[in-house]
Amino acid sequence: QVQLVESGGGLVQPGGSLKLSCAASGMIFRFYAMAWYRQAPGEQRELVAAITSGGSPNYTDSVKGRFTISRDNALNTVYLQMNSLKPEDTAVYYCNAVRDSVLNFWGRGIQVTVSS
């Protein structure tokens, strides 16, 4: 069965950095587009960054220039490097895997808190 397991979250001060990882299993990772979503309390889940199976990234405007998504197909892992973090980046971050717009899997999420 497909599993997506996030790691690397936690508490960081404004201006700090964190790197999230999502380890995938039970799937042919290289065929999937991968993405990071986040959901703040009382808000809808929003797309943060995505990367195609071919490695092309895209980002929501609020994180452009601060976040970098990458993938390592040999390790079946997708990453989200988050720099210059702001309090408004505080949310639960979810890993997502999609193939052919039909297969769609989610991780359980990991908390990121940006606070002094």
Backbone hydrogen bonds, N-H to C=O, Kabsch-Sander energy under -0.5 kcal/mol:
donor,donor_aa,acceptor,acceptor_aa,energy
3,Q,25,S,-2.3
5,V,23,A,-2.2
6,E,4,L,-0.5
7,S,21,S,-2.2
10,G,111,Q,-1.1
12,V,113,T,-2.6
15,G,85,L,-3.3
16,G,13,Q,-2.3
18,L,82,M,-2.2
20,L,80,L,-2.7
21,S,7,S,-2.6
22,C,78,V,-2.1
23,A,5,V,-2.4
24,A,22,C,-0.5
24,A,76,N,-3.0
25,S,3,Q,-2.0
29,F,27,M,-1.3
31,F,28,I,-1.9
32,Y,29,F,-2.0
33,A,98,V,-2.8
34,M,51,I,-2.5
35,A,96,N,-2.3
36,W,49,A,-3.0
37,Y,94,Y,-2.7
38,R,46,E,-2.4
39,Q,92,V,-2.1
43,E,40,A,-2.4
46,E,38,R,-3.0
48,V,36,W,-2.9
49,A,36,W,-1.7
50,A,58,N,-2.5
51,I,34,M,-3.0
52,T,56,S,-2.3
55,G,52,T,-1.5
58,N,50,A,-2.1
60,T,48,V,-2.4
63,V,60,T,-1.7
64,K,60,T,-0.8
64,K,61,D,-0.8
66,R,63,V,-2.3
67,F,63,V,-2.3
68,T,81,Q,-2.3
70,S,79,Y,-1.6
72,D,77,T,-3.0
75,L,72,D,-0.8
76,N,72,D,-0.7
77,T,72,D,-1.8
78,V,22,C,-2.0
79,Y,70,S,-3.1
80,L,20,L,-2.3
81,Q,68,T,-3.0
82,M,18,L,-3.3
82,M,80,L,-0.6
83,N,66,R,-2.0
83,N,81,Q,-0.6
84,S,15,G,-0.6
85,L,16,G,-2.3
89,D,86,K,-2.3
90,T,87,P,-1.8
91,A,112,V,-2.0
92,V,39,Q,-2.3
93,Y,91,A,-0.6
93,Y,110,I,-3.2
94,Y,37,Y,-2.8
96,N,35,A,-2.5
97,A,105,F,-2.4
98,V,33,A,-2.8
99,R,103,L,-2.2
102,V,99,R,-2.1
103,L,99,R,-2.2
104,N,102,V,-0.5
105,F,97,A,-2.6
107,G,95,C,-2.3
108,R,4,L,-0.6
110,I,93,Y,-1.9
112,V,91,A,-2.5
113,T,10,G,-2.8
115,S,12,V,-2.1
115,S,113,T,-0.7
